[in-house]
Amino acid sequence: MSNWNYADVWEVVADTLPDSVALIHGEKKQTWAETDRRADGLAQWLLDRGVGQQDKLALYLYNCSEYLEATFAASKVGLVPVNTNYRYADDELAYLWTNADAVAVVFHGVFSERIDGLRERVPGVASWLWVDDGTGPCPTWATPYADAVDSGDGSRTAAPWGRSGDDVHMLYTGGTTGMPKGVMWRQDDLFARLNGAGFRRYALADGLEGVRAYLEANGAGMTLLPACPLMHGTGSFTAMECLSEGGHVVTSTSRQFDPVDLLDTVERERVNGLIIVGDAFAKPILRALDQDPDRWDLTSLVAIISSGVMWSEETKQGLMRHHSTMMLVDAFSSSEALGMGSSVSSGTSAVRTARFTLGPEVKVLDPDGNEVKPGSGQIGVLAIGGRNPLGYYKDEAKTAATFRTYDGVRYSIPGDYAEVSEDGKIQLLGRGSAVINTGGEKVYPEEVEEVVKTYPGVADAAVVGIPNERFGEEVVAAVELRSGVDKDSVTGEQIQAYVSERLAAYKSPRRVRFVDSIGRSPAGKMDYGRHRDEAAAWAAVGA
């Protein structure tokens, strides 16, 4: 077994490319040497506060350089970084930090008042690190982050227990139901998975000397801009891989997704890779480009990479009209299963929505664990073998349900359903937890949503099942229209007929309700539970 640890890798990058820029946030540009020094200071400050091996450091931050810097510091001294959703309310925050056994929290100043109201509910948190964002003074119960990072003596910080590839990197994922769960990755396994999908791929057998030799020969890596939050895996994992490649990570100063600001940043920083989450990001970007097609120079962009949510063919085609030489990569992964599938669009050809090439070690299995035959029409669940997470933190039942062994192979099976065509490509149908059973027929919401979203004037859609006395469940669609579209110009009957022309009739929504906003998370994820409740209440009053 290899022994990759992120602090080891990033320290090699800092030693090899000390004057290269590592982190960019607005006008602030931080070199690798400076980032390494600051991370050492923070790591030493945490050790001085009595942290122990594999203690948890929660990151309650918007996108910023400090997020990745603190991740670096945690890895240096064998701590476990814990992502924190900045949209959580008091009860959710208290649950998360208690469940994670957090001993320290790094937070943006804007969250000071909320934290002050719940500190008594998280007695395990001994240290609070305040990141100045201009929203007010540092609370008396916290330490300024700037003081902590400047407290080192300039030497490399190491914990008495050392560090290794067995150290855990934990990602809390909310999913569509239940409380957040911490997905535990060995750093060695996570590094191998992300390296295998990177732009620069190190030979794992060559170790750190291979990294050093590659950087000496090839110099700095790409410039990456995660448009999605670092608190989610799509943003943080791609940023971590970029840093491992000796690249530069750009974070936006805007705390709300602003496509104009994003495109301005792409042009100003000559961004090579843009990370988004499906149409929730791509459609506003496309609208901005369509409205002002000559405003931005996008020639630096090599690829736009989406993960986590389906990305429509129509949107891909629109983006390629503005920059035909870039690649549009649709990566199908989840927190528990990295590298399940991908599709790449380039030139003038956009790959059809939800159609992916299977990744290595990925299979589609039936309920008995047998591989589904291509072209059989049988539906199965996606399963990925090889390097996978250890499981969910303090949740043995969920671990046993997701990580299963067939014929001696341990698979991660998050619950995504798919069909396999004769050519071996998969047609993704969606997460089984949201599947609708209507009259004995299964309807996968994301398949219907992708059709609804191609109707003229539609910005977004959510499809759920609600109780139906005759059919068990009926299909209901919530539809958000584009800004400026006349609400009287689009009817539920039109959308129903449109879907029926493209999918089996039983998949067409029996009811369509129009909403001001679908209300996706900052990472573009859908809250199907909320939409089911709202649709059922709406139907109950005779809508």
Sequence and secondary structure as in RCSB ss.txt:
>XXXX:A:sequence
MSNWNYADVWEVVADTLPDSVALIHGEKKQTWAETDRRADGLAQWLLDRGVGQQDKLALYLYNCSEYLEATFAAS
KVGLVPVNTNYRYADDELAYLWTNADAVAVVFHGVFSERIDGLRERVPGVASWLWVDDGTGPCPTWATPYADAVD
SGDGSRTAAPWGRSGDDVHMLYTGGTTGMPKGVMWRQDDLFARLNGAGFRRYALADGLEGVRAYLEANGAGMTLL
PACPLMHGTGSFTAMECLSEGGHVVTSTSRQFDPVDLLDTVERERVNGLIIVGDAFAKPILRALDQDPDRWDLTS
LVAIISSGVMWSEETKQGLMRHHSTMMLVDAFSSSEALGMGSSVSSGTSAVRTARFTLGPEVKVLDPDGNEVKPG
SGQIGVLAIGGRNPLGYYKDEAKTAATFRTYDGVRYSIPGDYAEVSEDGKIQLLGRGSAVINTGGEKVYPEEVEE
VVKTYPGVADAAVVGIPNERFGEEVVAAVELRSGVDKDSVTGEQIQAYVSERLAAYKSPRRVRFVDSIGRSPAGK
MDYGRHRDEAAAWAAVGA
>XXXX:A:secstr
     HHHHHHHHHHHSTTSEEEEETTEEEEHHHHHHHHHHHHHHHHHTT  TT EEEEE  SSHHHHHHHHHHH
HTT EEEE  TT  HHHHHHHHHHTTEEEEEEEGGGHHHHHTTGGG TT  EEEEE  SSS   TTSEEHHHHHT
 S SS    TT   TTSEEEEEE  SSSS EEEEEEHHHHHHHHHHTSSS   GGGHHHHHHHHHHHH    EEE
E S TTSHHHHHHHHHHHHTT EEEE S SS  HHHHHHHHHHHT SEEEE THHHHHHHHHHHHHSTTS   TT
  EEEEESS   HHHHHHHHHH TTSEEEEEEEETTEEEEEEEEEBTTB   TTEEEE TTEEEE TTS B  TT
S  EEEEEE SS   EETT HHHHHHHEEEETTEEEE   EEEEE TTS EEEEEEGGG EEETTEEE HHHHHH
HHTTSTTEEEEEEEEEEETTTEEEEEEEEEE TT  GGG  HHHHHHHHHHHS GGGS SEEEEES     TT  
  HHHHHHHHHHHHHTT 
